[in-house]
């Protein structure tokens, strides 16, 4: 009798035992010993702060969390227009940076979702929405950026008040962004109306319009144009001017209006219907930490910070005595559409497209 079938059966049994030994053991039902499933999270951000700051922040967040992160840099007015258009099919999940006036306008239209990060609990109330729709990450002051060399050559004094900008010698020598596209410029518009009242405020804006050489799309552009000597006077956030001066534009000088100026609270918020809500909450938590806020100064963002434990950049200290008005962010946000429309009507201008 042949022994081949017996040998074949033995080989088959041995192979089955070997395969069984190599297979991963199954955890019993209800066991907590199984390794958690690794999530492949992604995040898209609409960034309203300086591009180099946005690059540093998204890289560091991705490094710390493993969440694949990308951003699109836009001014506040552009972001507001984009999320209005995308409200039923949102591309991004987070709005990061830029004045919260635009966030409040978005909140009124149902374009944000509330999230109260545990990291915001110790923040002063003025730096966060009571319902969690936005949280502040920095604050910055509005003012004038001037070319020192131009003023010395002309024998003129640097403007020290809003009314100084209306002097005849400054006609055609001023650049500012347009409030329809720029959060910086909208802060200026809302500041003037709050400072002077609506009727007198728009009379002033009409006169100032006659002094303006160019309206830019971005609020950061006037400072750089002054540094490049393309224009002698720009209206912008002063921390941006400090950045440009440290980058080598030595003739830049800054001036804050003596009667008082407005300021921004730069925010972070989660967009309604965004595709990556879990990653969005992780980013908000991270953005409110001491380490994340102090990251800005390493790339030339010199705003004051909102986390009480964060150390503000030394470069910002030259602005600490700036006289600020009691800027009403809630009013500015809720009246944004009407104020911009009236500005367009009074000045006969529209936001630039490029």
Long-range contacts (C-beta under 8 A, 24 or more apart in sequence): 39-278, 40-68, 41-65, 41-66, 41-67, 41-68, 41-276, 41-278, 41-279, 41-282, 42-67, 42-68, 42-69, 42-276, 42-279, 43-67, 43-68, 43-69, 43-70, 43-93, 43-94, 43-276, 43-279, 43-280, 43-282, 43-283, 44-69, 44-70, 44-71, 44-72, 44-91, 44-92, 44-93, 44-94, 44-275, 44-276, 45-69, 45-70, 45-71, 45-72, 45-92, 45-93, 45-94, 45-95, 45-96, 45-283, 46-71, 46-72, 46-74, 46-79, 46-82, 46-83, 46-92, 46-94, 46-95, 46-96, 46-271, 47-71, 47-72, 47-73, 47-74, 47-96, 47-97, 48-73, 48-74, 48-75, 48-76, 48-79, 48-95, 48-96, 48-97, 48-98, 48-99, 48-183, 48-266, 49-96, 49-97, 49-98, 49-266, 49-296, 49-301, 50-220, 50-240, 50-243, 50-299, 50-300, 50-301, 52-299, 52-300, 52-301, 53-97, 53-295, 53-296, 53-299, 53-300, 53-301, 54-96, 54-97, 55-299, 56-295, 56-296, 56-298, 56-299, 57-96, 57-287, 57-292, 57-295, 57-296, 60-292, 60-295, 61-283, 61-286, 61-287, 61-292, 64-286, 65-282, 65-286, 67-279, 67-282, 67-283, 69-279, 69-283, 71-96, 75-177, 75-181, 75-182, 75-183, 75-184, 75-217, 75-218, 75-219, 76-101, 76-102, 76-182, 76-183, 76-186, 77-102, 77-178, 77-179, 77-180, 77-181, 77-182, 77-183, 77-186, 77-340, 77-351, 78-181, 78-217, 80-105, 80-106, 83-111, 83-271, 84-109, 84-111, 87-111, 87-272, 87-273, 88-273, 89-273, 90-271, 90-272, 90-273, 90-274, 90-275, 91-275, 92-271, 92-274, 93-270, 93-271, 93-274, 93-275, 93-276, 93-277, 93-279, 93-280, 94-268, 94-269, 94-270, 94-271, 94-274, 94-280, 94-283, 94-284, 95-267, 95-268, 95-269, 95-270, 95-271, 96-137, 96-268, 96-283, 96-287, 97-137, 97-266, 97-267, 97-268, 98-183, 98-264, 98-266, 98-267, 99-183, 99-184, 99-186, 99-187, 99-264, 99-265, 99-266, 99-267, 100-129, 100-134, 100-136, 100-264, 100-265, 100-266, 100-267, 100-329, 100-333, 101-183, 101-186, 101-187, 101-190, 101-264, 101-329, 101-332, 101-333, 101-336, 102-183, 102-186, 102-333, 102-336, 103-129, 103-133, 103-134, 103-267, 103-269, 103-333, 104-129, 104-133, 104-134, 104-329, 104-330, 104-332, 104-333, 104-334, 104-336, 105-333, 105-334, 105-336, 105-337, 106-269, 107-133, 107-134, 107-269, 107-333, 108-333, 108-334, 110-272, 111-271, 111-272, 112-269, 112-270, 112-271, 112-272, 113-270, 113-271, 113-272, 113-277, 115-269, 115-270, 115-280, 115-281, 115-284, 117-281, 117-284, 117-285, 117-288, 118-285, 119-285, 119-288, 119-289, 119-307, 120-288, 122-307, 122-308, 122-309, 123-288, 123-306, 123-307, 123-308, 124-306, 124-308, 126-265, 127-265, 127-306, 133-269, 134-267, 134-268, 134-269, 135-267, 135-268, 135-269, 135-284, 135-288, 135-306, 136-265, 136-266, 136-267, 136-306, 137-266, 137-267, 137-268, 137-287, 137-288, 137-293, 137-305, 137-306, 138-265, 138-266, 138-293, 138-296, 138-301, 138-303, 138-304, 138-305, 138-306, 139-263, 139-264, 139-265, 139-266, 139-303, 139-304, 139-306, 140-237, 140-238, 140-239, 140-240, 140-263, 140-264, 140-266, 140-303, 140-304, 141-237, 141-238, 141-239, 141-256, 141-261, 141-263, 141-319, 141-322, 141-324, 142-184, 142-187, 142-188, 142-191, 142-235, 142-236, 142-237, 142-238, 142-256, 142-261, 142-262, 142-263, 142-264, 143-235, 143-236, 143-237, 143-238, 143-241, 143-254, 143-255, 143-256, 143-257, 143-261, 143-322, 144-233, 144-234, 144-235, 144-254, 144-255, 144-256, 144-257, 145-222, 145-223, 145-226, 145-233, 145-234, 145-235, 145-236, 145-238, 145-241, 145-244, 145-252, 145-253, 145-254, 146-226, 146-232, 146-233, 146-234, 146-252, 146-253, 146-254, 146-255, 147-226, 147-229, 147-231, 147-232, 147-233, 147-251, 147-252, 147-253, 148-251, 148-252, 148-253, 149-229, 149-251, 150-229, 150-232, 151-232, 151-253, 158-253, 158-255, 159-233, 159-255, 160-255, 160-257, 160-258, 161-257, 161-258, 161-259, 162-192, 162-195, 162-204, 162-257, 162-259, 165-208, 165-211, 165-233, 165-235, 166-204, 166-207, 166-208, 166-211, 170-211, 170-233, 171-210, 171-211, 172-211, 172-212, 172-213, 173-211, 173-213, 173-231, 173-232, 173-233, 174-208, 174-211, 174-212, 174-213, 174-231, 174-233, 174-234, 174-235, 175-212, 175-213, 175-214, 175-215, 175-216, 175-221, 175-222, 175-225, 175-226, 175-230, 175-231, 175-233, 175-234, 175-235, 176-212, 176-215, 176-216, 176-222, 176-234, 176-235, 176-236, 177-215, 177-216, 177-217, 177-218, 177-219, 177-221, 177-222, 177-235, 177-236, 178-215, 178-216, 178-217, 178-349, 178-350, 178-351, 178-352, 179-339, 179-340, 179-343, 180-340, 180-343, 180-344, 180-350, 180-351, 181-217, 181-218, 181-351, 181-352, 182-216, 182-217, 182-218, 182-219, 183-219, 183-264, 184-218, 184-219, 184-220, 184-235, 184-236, 184-237, 184-264, 185-215, 185-219, 185-235, 186-332, 186-336, 186-339, 186-340, 187-237, 187-262, 187-263, 187-264, 187-332, 188-235, 188-262, 189-339, 189-340, 189-343, 190-262, 190-327, 190-331, 190-332, 190-335, 190-336, 190-339, 191-261, 191-262, 191-325, 191-327, 193-339, 194-262, 194-325, 194-326, 194-327, 194-328, 194-331, 194-332, 195-259, 195-260, 195-262, 195-325, 202-342, 202-343, 202-346, 205-343, 205-346, 205-347, 206-346, 206-347, 209-346, 209-347, 209-349, 215-349, 215-351, 215-352, 216-352, 217-351, 217-352, 217-353, 217-354, 223-252, 224-249, 226-252, 227-251, 227-252, 237-264, 238-319, 238-322, 239-301, 239-302, 239-303, 239-315, 239-316, 239-319, 242-302, 242-315, 242-316, 242-318, 242-319, 243-300, 243-301, 243-302, 246-300, 246-315, 247-300, 254-318, 256-319, 256-322, 256-323, 257-323, 258-323, 259-323, 260-323, 260-324, 260-325, 261-322, 261-323, 261-324, 261-325, 262-324, 262-325, 262-327, 263-324, 263-327, 265-306, 265-329, 266-303
